[in-house]
Amino acid sequence: MCTVEYMPLETDPSILHAVKTVYTTDLGLPDDWTDAQRAEFIVAEAEKITWMVRAEASALGDQSIEQWTRRHDGRAPDPRVRSALRIAARAQALHIVLNTELYELIASDTEDEYPERVRTA
């Protein structure tokens, strides 16, 4: 039996690249980890983020389609428009999830390392 929950999801190569770049250049990994441990961690993080992007894109896509339908007097979008809405939702989801799950870690790590650089209002 193959359900959505058990279907393997190919890790998005752009997400894998982003995770690898951030952890090897900005954040770092424990010095005592082996190369295999580092690679395993990076792949696991990329898989997690890929799933999160997929879920967020689905929710955003559904919202976009609902909003489009409301703006067009209840008429559902045709397949071309629906596809464009889903593509835009995926791009937005990728941006949101990478920022919250990956890029904000860089700022947080910098704040921890250099608290004098953090400005308070």
N, CA, C and O of each residue as an XYZ file, in Angstrom:
484
protein
N       0.846     -1.175      0.000
C       0.000      0.000      0.000
C       0.893      1.240      0.000
O       1.853      1.334      0.764
N       0.561      2.169     -0.856
C       1.362      3.383     -0.969
C       0.444      4.585     -0.800
O      -0.366      4.888     -1.676
N       0.577      5.259      0.319
C      -0.205      6.459      0.552
C       0.732      7.653      0.522
O       1.953      7.500      0.496
N       0.156      8.829      0.527
C       0.960     10.049      0.480
C       1.958     10.084      1.634
O       3.101     10.502      1.452
N       1.532      9.646      2.819
C       2.410      9.689      3.983
C       3.626      8.789      3.827
O       4.663      9.040      4.441
N       3.512      7.747      3.015
C       4.604      6.792      2.887
C       5.333      6.901      1.553
O       6.284      6.164      1.298
N       4.889      7.813      0.714
C       5.558      7.986     -0.572
C       6.866      8.731     -0.355
O       6.889      9.787      0.277
N       7.943      8.187     -0.874
C       9.197      8.925     -0.727
C       9.146     10.203     -1.557
O       8.656     10.206     -2.687
N       9.647     11.259     -0.996
C       9.677     12.545     -1.679
C      11.123     12.845     -2.020
O      11.993     12.852     -1.149
N      11.368     13.091     -3.288
C      12.724     13.426     -3.693
C      13.084     14.779     -3.099
O      12.328     15.744     -3.210
N      14.237     14.832     -2.475
C      14.694     16.082     -1.890
C      14.945     17.095     -2.996
O      15.598     16.794     -3.994
N      14.425     18.281     -2.808
C      14.596     19.352     -3.784
C      16.081     19.718     -3.852
O      16.667     20.089     -2.835
N      16.697     19.620     -5.028
C      18.132     19.918     -5.147
C      18.491     21.342     -4.721
O      19.568     21.567     -4.169
N      17.605     22.301     -4.971
C      17.914     23.679     -4.570
C      17.894     23.822     -3.051
O      18.665     24.599     -2.487
N      17.020     23.079     -2.397
C      16.976     23.097     -0.934
C      18.215     22.412     -0.377
O      18.833     22.915      0.562
N      18.579     21.277     -0.943
C      19.786     20.575     -0.500
C      21.003     21.490     -0.640
O      21.844     21.552      0.256
N      21.090     22.191     -1.756
C      22.213     23.111     -1.977
C      22.216     24.227     -0.928
O      23.266     24.563     -0.380
N      21.046     24.798     -0.651
C      20.951     25.882      0.338
C      21.357     25.397      1.724
O      22.112     26.072      2.423
N      20.858     24.231      2.122
C      21.188     23.680      3.440
C      22.689     23.415      3.537
O      23.336     23.775      4.520
N      23.223     22.785      2.510
C      24.657     22.474      2.501
C      25.488     23.756      2.591
O      26.450     23.822      3.356
N      25.121     24.758      1.822
C      25.860     26.024      1.824
C      25.811     26.693      3.194
O      26.843     27.109      3.720
N      24.627     26.798      3.767
C      24.482     27.482      5.056
C      25.249     26.758      6.154
O      25.939     27.394      6.951
N      25.134     25.438      6.204
C      25.804     24.708      7.279
C      27.308     24.575      7.075
O      28.040     24.391      8.048
N      27.784     24.662      5.845
C      29.230     24.542      5.637
C      29.937     25.895      5.618
O      31.155     25.949      5.787
N      29.199     26.988      5.417
C      29.862     28.291      5.366
C      29.467     29.227      6.499
O      30.310     29.970      7.003
N      28.209     29.207      6.908
C      27.743     30.182      7.893
C      27.576     29.617      9.299
O      28.002     30.238     10.273
N      26.969     28.466      9.408
C      26.658     27.931     10.732
C      27.692     26.942     11.248
O      28.051     26.966     12.425
N      28.157     26.089     10.381
C      29.096     25.059     10.810
C      28.391     23.907     11.501
O      27.234     24.012     11.908
N      29.102     22.827     11.619
C      28.613     21.629     12.294
C      29.662     21.230     13.326
O      30.806     21.675     13.241
N      29.292     20.404     14.292
C      30.256     20.025     15.327
C      31.563     19.470     14.744
O      31.554     18.655     13.822
N      32.662     19.926     15.296
C      33.981     19.504     14.818
C      34.215     18.008     14.968
O      34.952     17.406     14.187
N      33.583     17.409     15.976
C      33.833     15.988     16.217
C      32.968     15.068     15.351
O      33.080     13.847     15.463
N      32.122     15.617     14.502
C      31.313     14.797     13.598
C      32.166     14.304     12.440
O      33.045     15.009     11.945
N      31.884     13.085     12.027
C      32.554     12.537     10.847
C      31.917     13.132      9.593
O      30.852     13.746      9.657
N      32.577     12.945      8.463
C      32.001     13.413      7.196
C      30.651     12.760      6.942
O      29.736     13.397      6.420
N      30.526     11.487      7.313
C      29.261     10.770      7.125
C      28.163     11.376      7.996
O      27.027     11.524      7.544
N      28.490     11.726      9.234
C      27.501     12.345     10.121
C      27.069     13.708      9.586
O      25.890     14.060      9.638
N      28.016     14.455      9.080
C      27.703     15.770      8.518
C      26.774     15.629      7.304
O      25.772     16.335      7.185
N      27.127     14.712      6.421
C      26.318     14.489      5.216
C      24.915     14.020      5.585
O      23.931     14.469      4.998
N      24.828     13.119      6.557
C      23.523     12.601      6.994
C      22.661     13.727      7.567
O      21.468     13.808      7.273
N      23.256     14.584      8.374
C      22.525     15.708      8.957
C      22.014     16.648      7.865
O      20.851     17.053      7.882
N      22.880     16.991      6.926
C      22.506     17.918      5.852
C      21.371     17.346      5.015
O      20.427     18.061      4.681
N      21.454     16.067      4.675
C      20.386     15.429      3.893
C      19.085     15.400      4.694
O      18.016     15.669      4.146
N      19.168     15.076      5.986
C      17.962     15.029      6.822
C      17.310     16.411      6.924
O      16.086     16.524      6.847
N      18.111     17.449      7.093
C      17.571     18.812      7.150
C      16.922     19.197      5.823
O      15.843     19.791      5.802
N      17.578     18.859      4.726
C      17.027     19.176      3.402
C      15.715     18.427      3.168
O      14.778     18.986      2.598
N      15.642     17.170      3.602
C      14.398     16.405      3.464
C      13.285     17.039      4.291
O      12.153     17.167      3.824
N      13.610     17.435      5.519
C      12.612     18.065      6.392
C      12.096     19.356      5.760
O      10.888     19.591      5.719
N      13.003     20.180      5.274
C      12.608     21.450      4.673
C      11.822     21.218      3.388
O      10.878     21.955      3.104
N      12.196     20.205      2.607
C      11.445     19.870      1.393
C       9.999     19.537      1.740
O       9.078     20.013      1.076
N       9.791     18.724      2.775
C       8.432     18.383      3.204
C       7.680     19.620      3.681
O       6.498     19.789      3.380
N       8.369     20.486      4.428
C       7.720     21.698      4.933
C       7.301     22.614      3.782
O       6.212     23.187      3.805
N       8.163     22.747      2.786
C       7.831     23.567      1.616
C       6.632     22.968      0.896
O       5.726     23.688      0.476
N       6.632     21.654      0.757
C       5.514     20.992      0.075
C       4.192     21.268      0.796
O       3.186     21.580      0.159
N       4.200     21.151      2.122
C       2.978     21.380      2.900
C       2.541     22.843      2.819
O       1.361     23.136      2.626
N       3.496     23.752      2.966
C       3.175     25.184      2.904
C       2.671     25.567      1.516
O       1.721     26.340      1.392
N       3.297     25.035      0.479
C       2.876     25.328     -0.895
C       1.456     24.830     -1.148
O       0.673     25.492     -1.830
N       1.131     23.675     -0.603
C      -0.218     23.134     -0.766
C      -1.244     24.063     -0.120
O      -2.269     24.388     -0.720
N      -0.955     24.484      1.108
C      -1.882     25.369      1.815
C      -2.008     26.717      1.102
O      -3.114     27.225      0.913
N      -0.872     27.289      0.708
C      -0.908     28.578      0.012
C      -1.597     28.465     -1.347
O      -2.326     29.369     -1.753
N      -1.366     27.365     -2.040
C      -2.013     27.146     -3.329
C      -3.517     27.050     -3.193
O      -4.261     27.645     -3.973
N      -3.967     26.291     -2.189
C      -5.407     26.181     -1.937
C      -6.010     27.552     -1.626
O      -7.081     27.897     -2.125
N      -5.309     28.330     -0.793
C      -5.797     29.675     -0.453
C      -5.868     30.562     -1.695
O      -6.839     31.294     -1.888
N      -4.845     30.491     -2.525
C      -4.822     31.310     -3.746
C      -5.973     30.957     -4.674
O      -6.610     31.840     -5.249
N      -6.235     29.670     -4.817
C      -7.325     29.223     -5.686
C      -8.674     29.666     -5.118
O      -9.551     30.105     -5.863
N      -8.838     29.549     -3.797
C     -10.078     30.004     -3.164
C     -10.271     31.506     -3.354
O     -11.371     31.955     -3.676
N      -9.212     32.281     -3.158
C      -9.300     33.734     -3.331
C      -9.606     34.096     -4.785
O     -10.416     34.985     -5.047
N      -8.969     33.418     -5.714
C      -9.208     33.668     -7.136
C     -10.676     33.385     -7.466
O     -11.330     34.159     -8.164
N     -11.173     32.270     -6.956
C     -12.561     31.875     -7.207
C     -13.525     32.922     -6.657
O     -14.502     33.275     -7.318
N     -13.256     33.421     -5.451
C     -14.115     34.462     -4.867
C     -14.086     35.742     -5.702
O     -15.121     36.376     -5.907
N     -12.912     36.116     -6.177
C     -12.791     37.344     -6.984
C     -13.466     37.214     -8.349
O     -13.756     38.216     -9.003
N     -13.711     35.984     -8.770
C     -14.313     35.752    -10.092
C     -15.719     35.151     -9.966
O     -16.110     34.275    -10.737
N     -16.462     35.645     -8.977
C     -17.876     35.286     -8.792
C     -18.125     33.786     -8.716
O     -19.104     33.287     -9.271
N     -17.241     33.069     -8.032
C     -17.439     31.641     -7.815
C     -16.976     30.745     -8.938
O     -17.093     29.524     -8.839
N     -16.456     31.318     -9.999
C     -15.960     30.523    -11.127
C     -14.548     30.040    -10.805
O     -13.667     30.840    -10.490
N     -14.343     28.738    -10.885
C     -13.029     28.156    -10.592
C     -12.041     28.492    -11.704
O     -12.433     28.637    -12.862
N     -10.762     28.617    -11.356
C      -9.765     28.912    -12.395
C      -9.591     27.736    -13.350
O      -9.740     26.576    -12.967
N      -9.273     28.061    -14.597
C      -9.006     26.992    -15.560
C      -7.651     26.353    -15.218
O      -6.902     26.898    -14.407
N      -7.334     25.214    -15.823
C      -6.089     24.508    -15.476
C      -4.821     25.361    -15.616
O      -3.897     25.223    -14.814
N      -4.770     26.229    -16.611
C      -3.588     27.074    -16.804
C      -3.425     28.051    -15.642
O      -2.324     28.218    -15.117
N      -4.511     28.687    -15.247
C      -4.479     29.639    -14.130
C      -4.193     28.899    -12.832
O      -3.396     29.356    -12.012
N      -4.845     27.758    -12.648
C      -4.618     26.944    -11.448
C      -3.137     26.578    -11.333
O      -2.555     26.659    -10.252
N      -2.540     26.179    -12.439
C      -1.122     25.824    -12.444
C      -0.256     27.026    -12.074
O       0.683     26.902    -11.287
N      -0.573     28.181    -12.640
C       0.190     29.395    -12.330
C       0.068     29.762    -10.851
O       1.044     30.181    -10.229
N      -1.121     29.605    -10.296
C      -1.322     29.893     -8.874
C      -0.513     28.936     -8.007
O       0.077     29.348     -7.008
N      -0.485     27.660     -8.386
C       0.290     26.661     -7.625
C       1.796     26.929     -7.725
O       2.523     26.777     -6.743
N       2.254     27.324     -8.900
C       3.678     27.629     -9.081
C       4.072     28.828     -8.213
O       5.117     28.816     -7.562
N       3.238     29.847     -8.212
C       3.511     31.030     -7.384
C       3.490     30.671     -5.899
O       4.303     31.173     -5.123
N       2.563     29.805     -5.510
C       2.471     29.380     -4.113
C       3.716     28.608     -3.697
O       4.195     28.758     -2.573
N       4.242     27.784     -4.596
C       5.442     27.027     -4.270
C       6.641     27.949     -4.089
O       7.447     27.756     -3.179
N       6.759     28.946     -4.951
C       7.862     29.905     -4.829
C       7.761     30.674     -3.512
O       8.763     30.896     -2.832
N       6.555     31.072     -3.167
C       6.344     31.788     -1.908
C       6.655     30.881     -0.717
O       7.290     31.312      0.246
N       6.211     29.635     -0.781
C       6.465     28.684      0.301
C       7.959     28.429      0.467
O       8.458     28.366      1.590
N       8.661     28.285     -0.631
C      10.107     28.066     -0.574
C      10.781     29.232      0.139
O      11.633     29.029      1.003
N      10.403     30.438     -0.219
C      10.968     31.635      0.402
C      10.664     31.668      1.906
O      11.560     31.900      2.718
N       9.418     31.438      2.265
C       8.997     31.486      3.670
C       9.739     30.444      4.497
O      10.309     30.763      5.540
N       9.732     29.206      4.033
C      10.313     28.115      4.818
C      11.834     28.241      4.908
O      12.404     28.033      5.978
N      12.493     28.577      3.809
C      13.948     28.748      3.884
C      14.310     29.874      4.850
O      15.283     29.762      5.596
N      13.544     30.941      4.842
C      13.826     32.031      5.783
C      13.644     31.598      7.224
O      14.519     31.838      8.056
N      12.526     30.965      7.533
C      12.245     30.620      8.926
C      13.049     29.432      9.431
O      13.404     29.389     10.609
N      13.338     28.480      8.576
C      14.014     27.263      9.019
C      15.524     27.267      8.810
O      16.232     26.451      9.401
N      16.019     28.171      7.981
C      17.437     28.118      7.654
C      18.115     29.479      7.793
O      19.036     29.629      8.596
N      17.679     30.455      7.037
C      18.388     31.729      6.996
C      18.318     32.501      8.309
O      19.267     33.202      8.659
N      17.217     32.385      9.039
C      17.136     33.059     10.336
C      18.118     32.465     11.339
O      18.486     33.128     12.309
N      18.543     31.229     11.119
C      19.554     30.626     11.990
C      20.879     31.370     11.882
O      21.629     31.454     12.855
N      21.163     31.903     10.716
C      22.406     32.652     10.523
C      22.380     33.908     11.384
O      23.347     34.199     12.088
N      21.290     34.646     11.332
C      21.164     35.860     12.139
C      21.215     35.527     13.619
O      21.859     36.232     14.396
N      20.542     34.461     14.011
C      20.528     34.041     15.407
C      21.924     33.647     15.864
O      22.341     34.001     16.967
N      22.645     32.920     15.024
C      24.001     32.495     15.354
C      24.917     33.709     15.482
O      25.764     33.749     16.375
N      24.762     34.685     14.615
C      25.571     35.905     14.664
C      25.263     36.694     15.930
O      26.172     37.223     16.570
N      23.986     36.776     16.294
C      23.603     37.487     17.511
C      24.204     36.827     18.740
O      24.652     37.517     19.656
N      24.221     35.486     18.773
C      24.794     34.765     19.901
C      26.302     34.972     19.976
O      26.868     35.094     21.062
N      26.943     35.010     18.818
C      28.393     35.118     18.758
C      28.875     36.547     18.993
O      29.917     36.762     19.613
N      28.112     37.527     18.494
C      28.505     38.936     18.583
C      27.354     39.781     19.134
O      26.766     40.569     18.393
N      27.024     39.631     20.414
C      25.866     40.359     20.951
C      26.015     41.878     20.856
O      25.011     42.590     20.825
N      27.246     42.387     20.809
C      27.436     43.835     20.719
C      27.002     44.391     19.367
O      26.792     45.597     19.236
N      26.864     43.531     18.361
C      26.436     43.978     17.036
C      24.921     44.088     16.917
O      24.409     44.650     15.949
N      24.219     43.562     17.881
C      22.760     43.579     17.842
C      22.281     44.916     18.383
O      22.602     45.299     19.507
N      21.512     45.613     17.568
C      20.984     46.909     17.981
C      19.656     46.714     18.689
O      18.849     45.870     18.300
N      19.442     47.491     19.715
C      18.142     47.468     20.381
C      17.458     48.793     20.120
O      18.101     49.839     20.029
N      16.143     48.731     20.002
C      15.382     49.956     19.697
C      15.062     50.703     20.959
O      14.428     51.757     20.909
